[in-house]
Amino acid sequence: MSSEAATEAKGGGLTEYIQHHLQHNVQEVGGYMFNIDSLIVGFLTGALVLGWFWSVARKASAGVPTRTQAFVELAIEFVEGQVKDSFHGDRRFIAPLALTIFLWVFVMNAMDLLPLDLIAGIVTNAWGHETAHHFYFRAVPTADINTTFAMALVIFALIIYYSIKVKGGLGFVAELFTAPFHAHGIVGKLLLAIPNFFLNVVEYLAKPVSLGMRLFGNMYAGELVFMLIAGLMAASTLAFIPAVLLNAGWAIFHILIIGLQAFIFMVLTVVYISMAHEKH
């Protein structure tokens, strides 16, 4: 806990302390507003994952693997097994995609385990309390709804792409109006065309919404609990030892959430793309 954070929590109250830490570092670029903190951390964690795997693959040997190589091979086999169970087509693109999603989301989620006021302390030591008081930086990209929905929209684009690629443009459009309810005869098909189209549109739109909101909601709630505990410690309304135990307990439990949410995002991505390959 930085001295700036403690001063802020005591002087402004717990609510203002949490509100300060919920603010993104927003910058205007070309007339558009961007959450610079989410972009920076997102790109850095992605580069970290890709660079690490590239480095391990470059040094991999057919002999006795190192611990790092064994861990990477275990992760690849785990993801490959999950993809194989859910997707029965060509996995040359889907399996690497699933592995990238799982590791990238996991590392972005894991940023929630960093000390809440780590960056505030660095800014305070470098530029002083006044600068730190007006400096905003959230280190968990997946607690930003813009990040999770951007990822979900990319998955949605892949769903539409594979739906058209597998079924053809006309086949995809025809399926929107003829499934899930089937009818014999032109009259029956016309009567069910509108309900079928409505249900299919709802189903397609629900997929990116469920992907984005599930990941965002869980990570935002976890981050908020960490802020609450840190704020209570800074405001001296919670004894030190109980606060440390509470923080440690929540961090241990949160590790399960971090891994589980990355796993769910990966599995749902594979399942949705697998559904795009199927015909009613």
Stockholm file with secondary structure:
# STOCKHOLM 1.0

chainA/1-280         MSSEAATEAKGGGLTEYIQHHLQHNVQEVGGYMFNIDSLIVGFLTGALVLGWFWSVARKASAGVPTRTQAFVELAIEFVEGQVKDSFHGDRRFIAPLALTIFLWVFVMNAMDLLPLDLIAGIVTNAWGHETAHHFYFRAVPTADINTTFAMALVIFALIIYYSIKVKGGLGFVAELFTAPFHAHGIVGKLLLAIPNFFLNVVEYLAKPVSLGMRLFGNMYAGELVFMLIAGLMAASTLAFIPAVLLNAGWAIFHILIIGLQAFIFMVLTVVYISMAHEKH
#=GR chainA/1-280 SS CCHHHHHHHHHHHHHHHHHHHTCCCEEEETTEEEEHHHHHHHHHHHHHHHHHHHHHHHHCCSSSCCHHHHHHHHHHHHHHHHHHHHCCSCCTTHHHHHHHHHHHHHHHHHGGGSCTTHHHHHHHHHHCHHHHHTCCCCCCGGGSHHHHHHHHHHHHHHHHHHHHHHHCHHHHHHHHHHSSSCCSSHHHHHHHHHHHHHHHHHHHHHHHHHHHHHHHHHHHHHHHHHHHHHHHHHTTCSCHHHHHHHHHHHHHHHHHHHHHHHHHHHHHHHHHHHHHTCCC
#=GC SS_cons         CCHHHHHHHHHHHHHHHHHHHTCCCEEEETTEEEEHHHHHHHHHHHHHHHHHHHHHHHHCCSSSCCHHHHHHHHHHHHHHHHHHHHCCSCCTTHHHHHHHHHHHHHHHHHGGGSCTTHHHHHHHHHHCHHHHHTCCCCCCGGGSHHHHHHHHHHHHHHHHHHHHHHHCHHHHHHHHHHSSSCCSSHHHHHHHHHHHHHHHHHHHHHHHHHHHHHHHHHHHHHHHHHHHHHHHHHTTCSCHHHHHHHHHHHHHHHHHHHHHHHHHHHHHHHHHHHHHTCCC
//
